[in-house]
């Protein structure tokens, strides 16, 4: 089939077609213990409705193992249906195929902080229940409230627990409460992450004292451990903000961004408001404008969800308002609620925005620091 059906003929991306073929092969094997497509054709001809029900449920099983996101699942399933509809298989069978796509998760919920595989488990799963209880403890008994930080702590707790021989899915609370600091040190210092050691120790402190209820590790012992870490030398600089771009660099970046209205708008919003990339990603059309009759009216002020689930409000300059109106009414794809749509119904992600900004910098021949503030004193 791979030699007969090409992505150009089916008007699909090569990657999506490859995933559709992979989904077909795995589903055939799960259903019939072989990968012959003719077996499926025969069964679909004999009983298209019954065969569609069986294949639909097995498709869901394969997708669960693949751990695809909602958007990937939807795209690959549509590619799968398009692929088999080109064959001699029963059209009724194709029409009756359906899968249950996991509903979009609330970004403020506790489940959002879970690692991907635990999000797919049922509420009765013991490991999922334990991690959700840890998330609640973290939010209610520590100063760590932001979803992103809690997610990091939970992910780190899985690595630490595994290193200490503690299985989260069948957790031994007695063994956890009796862990020794020397064993913990060996595991933590050997964890291959980009995280600084002092951050690892801060997370470890929360895990040991809040999650494990460790009896043989005191706060004084953990404090001594932190103090034993050599202090990082600060880089000397005569500038007050080494990450801020100069006005000349901003001018060059803005000129380079004018090649594309989306790029120009991204740079202009960041330069005139000081908004973070995450806030820009989360911004919806409703945050910046309203509809009066058939007309789109851009607001004087806008707001978006920023770091720590806080709303960030800012003023829109006349130039930004004019560009926003042009972008929304003439250029933006209308399939998403977000101001800058990404794949499916998702926003343009932060990493993609970062890549866009860096590419603009390359065109302007401006080298960005590892972390920089695109903020201008002159709001255009």
C-alpha positions, -999 to +999 in steps of 0.1 A: +000+000+000+029+024+008+040+021-028+006+028-043-007+056-021+015+087-020+010+118+001+008+141-030-021+121-044-040+121-011-031+157-004-016+148+030+017+157+046+042+128+043+046+126+081+009+123+087+006+096+060+034+077+076+016+079+110-016+068+093+001+037+078+017+030+112-017+033+129-032+009+103-005-018+107-007-017+145-045-018+146-046-047+122-022-066+144-041-059+176-074-070+159-064-100+137-029-109+149-016-102+114-011-071+092-030-082+061-053-055+049-073-080+029-085-095+062-100-061+072-116-057+037-133-091+040-147-084+075-158-049+066-177-063+035-194-090+056-204-067+085-193-030+080-210-017+112-197-044+135-162-043+120-161-005+123-170-008+160-142-033+167-116-013+147-126+020+163-120+006+198-087-009+188-077+023+171-082+040+205-060+014+222-031+019+197-034+057+200-033+055+238+000+035+236+014+061+211+006+088+236-003+113+208-017+147+217-053+156+209-043+176+178-020+148+165-047+122+171-073+141+152-050+148+122-037+112+120-072+097+123-085+119+095-054+108+074-062+072+083-098+075+071-087+093+039-062+066+032-085+036+035-114+053+017-092+052-014-092+014-013-119-011-021-131-012+015-168-006+023-177+031+024-202+023+052-173+009+073-153+041+068-183+063+076-190+044+109-154+047+121-151+069+151-128+075+181-132+093+214-107+121+215-097+131+251-113+165+259-090+195+261-076+198+296-080+229+317-046+245+321-055+255+357-065+220+368-044+197+390-044+171+362-026+195+339+005+192+362+006+154+357+032+138+333+016+128+299+012+091+306-006+097+339-031+120+322-044+091+302-050+068+332-085+066+349-092+083+382-089+049+400-052+044+390-032+044+422-002+062+408-024+090+394-042+093+427-009+096+446+005+122+422-027+143+424-024+142+462+012+154+459+001+182+436-025+193+461+001+192+490+025+212+469+000+239+461-015+242+497+016+237+519+044+253+499+050+286+482+050+268+448+016+277+432+024+282+395+014+253+373+048+252+354+068+249+387+045+222+402+048+202+369+086+204+372+084+192+409+062+163+400+083+153+371+114+155+393+097+134+420+092+106+395+129+106+386+140+108+423+115+080+434+127+057+406+164+063+417+155+055+453+137+023+443+102+037+450+075+028+426+049+055+424+022+031+410+025+009+442+040+034+466+057+021+498+051+050+522+071+033+550+102+029+528+098+065+517+097+079+552+129+060+561+151+072+532+186+083+542+201+116+531+233+100+517+212+078+494+192+108+483+224+128+476+238+101+453+206+100+433+201+137+430+237+145+420+236+118+394+203+129+377+213+141+342+192+173+338+201+209+329+186+219+363+211+236+387+220+216+418+205+242+442+172+239+423+174+201+425+179+203+463+150+228+466+127+203+448+142+174+468+134+192+500+097+195+491+096+159+480+113+145+511+095+166+537+061+172+521+055+140+499+076+113+516+074+126+552+110+116+556+117+110+593+155+107+591+162+139+571+159+172+589+156+207+574+190+215+591+206+186+572+192+199+539+203+235+546+238+222+553+237+204+519+227+236+501+255+256+519+281+231+508+275+239+471+301+262+457+286+296+448+284+304+412+305+335+402+284+363+388+295+377+355+309+412+358+292+437+335+292+475+335+257+475+319+226+477+342+207+451+320+229+430+298+199+413+283+182+444+270+186+452+233+198+487+223+174+511+205+195+506+173+191+468+175+154+472+180+151+494+149+170+468+128+148+440+142+116+459+135+126+466+099+135+430+093+101+419+108+082+440+083+087+413+057+057+394+073+027+410+090+026+383+116+063+388+125+059+425+125+029+423+149+047+399+173+078+422+175+057+454+178+035+439+206+066+426+225+085+459+220+057+482+231+042+462+260+070+441+275+048+411+274+063+376+280+063+350+252+039+329+272+014+358+274+017+363+237+010+327+230-021+327+253-035+358+238-070+354+223-088+375+197-114+383+225-085+398+246-078+425+221-110+433+202-148+431+202-173+426+174-199+454+169-224+442+143-202+431+114-173+453+124-142+443+143-132+470+168-097+468+185-097+478+221-075+506+236-063+481+262-058+444+261-051+416+286-037+380+285-029+351+308+007+355+320+032+335+341+017+321+374-019+322+359-020+360+364-038+384+340-015+410+325-031+442+312-014+466+288-022+496+265-023+492+227-006+520+208-023+534+176+002+516+154-004+482+171-042+487+169-040+494+132-018+464+126-040+442+148-071+452+128-054+443+095-041+410+109-075+399+123-096+409+094-074+401+064-046+377+073-053+356+104-068+321+099-102+320+116-102+284+128-089+292+163-098+315+192-061+325+196-047+357+181-017+337+167-031+302+158-009+271+158-017+236+148-053+224+153-071+246+179-039+253+198-020+286+199+014+293+184+036+277+211+063+296+230+092+277+214+078+285+179+075+322+188+111+321+201+122+306+168+103+333+148+120+361+169+155+345+165+149+342+127+140+379+126+172+386+145+192+366+119+177+387+091+185+418+110+220+405+118+213+410+155+225+383+179+201+377+208+215+369+242+203+336+258+176+356+275+166+391+263+140+418+268+124+430+236+112+463+251+113+497+236+112+531+253+095+544+222+061+529+218+053+531+180 
